[in-house]
Amino acid sequence: MNTLARRVLRLIRSEDGPTAVEYAVMLALILLVAVASIALFGEATNSCFEYSRDEINKVVH
């Protein structure tokens, strides 16, 4: 058996492979939640600033 096949078999049999996959899935979920939270917070902040801008423009003009 060549070395590549041995490495593949060792990776399949070892428990490091599933652990790495689990960490990758957790990281993907954390990133998804972070991006969604930042997007929602950005929209809320933007609407707050737009409201303030409109109120200031009413007073100035």
LUMSETOR-529474 format. One record per residue (C-alpha): residue number from 1; residue in one letter; x, y, z. Coordinates in steps of 0.1 Angstrom, whole numbers, plus 5000, padded with zeros to 4 digits. Each point is the difference from the previous one (the first is absolute). Example, Ala and Ser with C-alpha at 12.3 -4.5 7.8 and 13.67 -1.06 7.14 Angstrom:
# residues 2
+-----+------+------+------+------+
: seq : type :    x :    y :    z :
+-----+------+------+------+------+
:   1 :    A : 5123 : 4955 : 5078 :
:   2 :    S : 5014 : 5034 : 4993 :
+-----+------+------+------+------+
# end
This chain:
# residues 61
+-----+------+------+------+------+
: seq : type :    x :    y :    z :
+-----+------+------+------+------+
:   1 :    M : 5000 : 5000 : 5000 :
:   2 :    N : 5014 : 5034 : 4991 :
:   3 :    T : 5005 : 5028 : 5025 :
:   4 :    L : 4970 : 5020 : 4988 :
:   5 :    A : 4976 : 4972 : 5006 :
:   6 :    R : 5015 : 4994 : 5035 :
:   7 :    R : 4995 : 5037 : 5008 :
:   8 :    V : 4964 : 4999 : 4988 :
:   9 :    L : 4992 : 4969 : 5021 :
:  10 :    R : 5017 : 5015 : 5030 :
:  11 :    L : 4979 : 5032 : 4996 :
:  12 :    I : 4968 : 4980 : 4997 :
:  13 :    R : 5008 : 4978 : 5031 :
:  14 :    S : 5013 : 5028 : 5022 :
:  15 :    E : 4976 : 5021 : 5021 :
:  16 :    D : 5018 : 5033 : 4990 :
:  17 :    G : 4980 : 5001 : 4967 :
:  18 :    P : 4966 : 5002 : 5015 :
:  19 :    T : 5012 : 5025 : 5027 :
:  20 :    A : 5013 : 5023 : 4973 :
:  21 :    V : 4967 : 4998 : 4981 :
:  22 :    E : 4981 : 5007 : 5032 :
:  23 :    Y : 5022 : 5031 : 5006 :
:  24 :    A : 4994 : 5012 : 4964 :
:  25 :    V : 4962 : 4996 : 5004 :
:  26 :    M : 5001 : 5019 : 5033 :
:  27 :    L : 5021 : 5028 : 4985 :
:  28 :    A : 4977 : 5003 : 4970 :
:  29 :    L : 4969 : 5003 : 5023 :
:  30 :    I : 5018 : 5026 : 5022 :
:  31 :    L : 5009 : 5020 : 4969 :
:  32 :    L : 4965 : 4998 : 4987 :
:  33 :    V : 4985 : 5013 : 5033 :
:  34 :    A : 5026 : 5027 : 5002 :
:  35 :    V : 4994 : 5013 : 4965 :
:  36 :    A : 4962 : 4999 : 5004 :
:  37 :    S : 5003 : 5019 : 5033 :
:  38 :    I : 5023 : 5026 : 4986 :
:  39 :    A : 4976 : 5005 : 4970 :
:  40 :    L : 4970 : 5004 : 5022 :
:  41 :    F : 5018 : 5023 : 5024 :
:  42 :    G : 5012 : 5021 : 4970 :
:  43 :    E : 4965 : 5003 : 4986 :
:  44 :    A : 4986 : 5011 : 5034 :
:  45 :    T : 5028 : 5025 : 5004 :
:  46 :    N : 4995 : 5014 : 4965 :
:  47 :    S : 4963 : 5005 : 5005 :
:  48 :    C : 5007 : 5018 : 5033 :
:  49 :    F : 5025 : 5024 : 4983 :
:  50 :    E : 4976 : 5006 : 4971 :
:  51 :    Y : 4973 : 5009 : 5025 :
:  52 :    S : 5024 : 5024 : 5018 :
:  53 :    R : 5010 : 5015 : 4966 :
:  54 :    D : 4964 : 5006 : 4990 :
:  55 :    E : 4991 : 5016 : 5033 :
:  56 :    I : 5030 : 5023 : 4999 :
:  57 :    N : 4992 : 5010 : 4964 :
:  58 :    K : 4964 : 5009 : 5011 :
:  59 :    V : 5014 : 5024 : 5026 :
:  60 :    V : 5027 : 5015 : 4978 :
:  61 :    H : 4978 : 5006 : 4970 :
+-----+------+------+------+------+
# end
